[in-house]
């Protein structure tokens, strides 16, 4: 259950998500999404940095980076399906 919640948290965070090192251009992309707030890029950076720190502490940097490379920040729901393998690997790692 914990793995599912962490995986869901990463997926949901993609809508406001974060973009430090492994998140690359994700936060810049978040700012360009339809309906994005003026603070979308800053919110994204903060969220990603926190999520990445959690992944590092759990020894799941690679899995986290794989999710961020695959995911579509403007359509996190579709990302759950399109990136199922990446989310599953991250969920198993983080538990």
SULKARA-V771723 format. One record per backbone hydrogen bond with DSSP energy under -1.0 kcal/mol. NH is the residue of the N-H (numbers start at 1). CO is the residue of the C=O. E is the energy in kcal/mol with one decimal. If there is no record, write none. Layout:
BEGIN
<<NH & CO & E> <NH & CO & E>>
END
This chain:
BEGIN
<<5 & 1 & -2.4> <6 & 2 & -2.5> <7 & 3 & -2.6> <8 & 4 & -2.8> <9 & 5 & -2.4> <10 & 6 & -2.1> <11 & 7 & -2.4> <12 & 8 & -3.1> <13 & 9 & -2.1> <15 & 12 & -1.4> <16 & 13 & -1.2> <17 & 13 & -1.4> <24 & 21 & -1.4> <26 & 23 & -2.9> <29 & 25 & -2.6> <30 & 26 & -2.2> <31 & 27 & -1.7> <33 & 30 & -1.0> <36 & 33 & -2.1> <40 & 37 & -1.5> <43 & 39 & -3.1> <44 & 40 & -2.5> <45 & 41 & -2.4> <46 & 42 & -2.2> <47 & 43 & -2.5> <48 & 44 & -2.8> <49 & 45 & -2.3> <50 & 46 & -1.9> <51 & 47 & -2.5> <52 & 48 & -3.2> <53 & 49 & -2.0> <54 & 50 & -2.0> <55 & 51 & -2.2> <56 & 52 & -2.7> <57 & 53 & -2.5> <58 & 54 & -1.6> <59 & 56 & -1.4> <60 & 55 & -3.4> <64 & 60 & -2.4> <65 & 61 & -2.7> <66 & 62 & -2.4> <67 & 63 & -1.9> <68 & 64 & -2.4> <69 & 65 & -2.2> <70 & 66 & -1.6> <71 & 67 & -2.9> <75 & 72 & -1.5> <79 & 75 & -1.8> <80 & 76 & -1.3> <82 & 78 & -3.0> <83 & 79 & -2.6> <84 & 81 & -1.3> <87 & 83 & -2.7> <88 & 84 & -2.6> <89 & 85 & -2.4> <90 & 86 & -2.3> <91 & 87 & -2.8> <92 & 88 & -2.5> <93 & 89 & -2.0> <94 & 90 & -2.6>>
END
